[in-house]
Amino acid sequence: MAPGLAEARRLLAIVEKSQVPFGESAPIFAKIKAQIDSGKSLNVEDHDHLLRLVKIAKDWNKAEESSALTEPDETLSG
């Protein structure tokens, strides 16, 4: 496995683990995932897209963690 592909797999795992909803970026993510899964190296444009998706995923995770800390586990009825 080429070093670039190893990095791409690592970045892809970060994005997948976050479970962020991509909306318009979903087709791009699917294309990138298919390329990585088939062992193909990403071109510069796709690698840049992947890096942007990783940033979105990291921001999503930070927002979820922050939300979990500020929201009460149980709400009182009434």
C-alpha positions as CSV (number, residue, x, y, z in Angstrom):
1,M,0.0,0.0,0.0
2,A,1.4,3.4,-1.0
3,P,2.0,6.0,1.8
4,G,-0.6,8.2,0.2
5,L,-3.2,5.4,0.2
6,A,-2.4,4.6,3.8
7,E,-3.0,8.3,4.8
8,A,-6.2,8.3,2.7
9,R,-7.5,5.2,4.5
10,R,-6.7,6.8,7.9
11,L,-8.5,10.0,6.9
12,L,-11.5,8.1,5.5
13,A,-11.8,6.2,8.9
14,I,-12.0,9.6,10.7
15,V,-14.8,10.7,8.5
16,E,-16.7,7.4,8.7
17,K,-16.4,7.3,12.5
18,S,-17.9,10.7,12.9
19,Q,-21.1,9.7,11.1
20,V,-21.5,13.4,10.0
21,P,-24.4,14.0,7.6
22,F,-22.8,15.2,4.4
23,G,-25.8,16.4,2.4
24,E,-24.4,17.8,-0.9
25,S,-21.0,16.2,-0.2
26,A,-22.4,12.7,0.0
27,P,-21.7,11.8,-3.7
28,I,-18.1,13.1,-3.4
29,F,-17.6,11.1,-0.2
30,A,-19.0,8.0,-1.9
31,K,-16.7,8.5,-4.9
32,I,-13.6,9.0,-2.7
33,K,-14.5,6.0,-0.6
34,A,-14.9,3.8,-3.6
35,Q,-11.5,4.9,-5.0
36,I,-9.7,4.2,-1.6
37,D,-11.5,0.9,-1.2
38,S,-10.4,-0.3,-4.6
39,G,-6.8,0.7,-3.8
40,K,-6.6,3.6,-6.1
41,S,-4.6,6.7,-5.2
42,L,-6.6,10.0,-5.0
43,N,-5.8,12.9,-7.3
44,V,-5.1,16.2,-5.8
45,E,-8.6,17.5,-6.1
46,D,-10.1,14.4,-4.4
47,H,-7.5,14.5,-1.7
48,D,-8.4,18.1,-1.0
49,H,-12.1,17.1,-0.8
50,L,-11.2,14.4,1.7
51,L,-9.3,16.8,3.8
52,R,-12.3,19.2,3.9
53,L,-14.5,16.3,4.9
54,V,-12.1,15.4,7.7
55,K,-12.3,19.0,8.9
56,I,-16.1,18.9,8.8
57,A,-16.1,15.6,10.7
58,K,-13.8,16.9,13.4
59,D,-15.9,20.0,13.8
60,W,-19.0,17.8,14.0
61,N,-17.4,15.7,16.7
62,K,-16.4,18.8,18.7
63,A,-20.0,20.1,18.5
64,E,-21.5,16.8,19.6
65,E,-19.1,16.6,22.6
66,S,-19.9,20.2,23.5
67,S,-23.6,19.5,23.2
68,A,-23.4,16.4,25.3
69,L,-21.6,18.3,28.1
70,T,-24.2,21.1,28.2
71,E,-27.4,19.2,27.8
72,P,-28.9,17.4,30.9
73,D,-29.1,13.7,30.6
74,E,-32.7,13.8,31.8
75,T,-35.3,16.5,31.5
76,L,-38.0,17.1,34.1
77,S,-41.5,16.8,33.0
78,G,-44.0,19.4,33.9
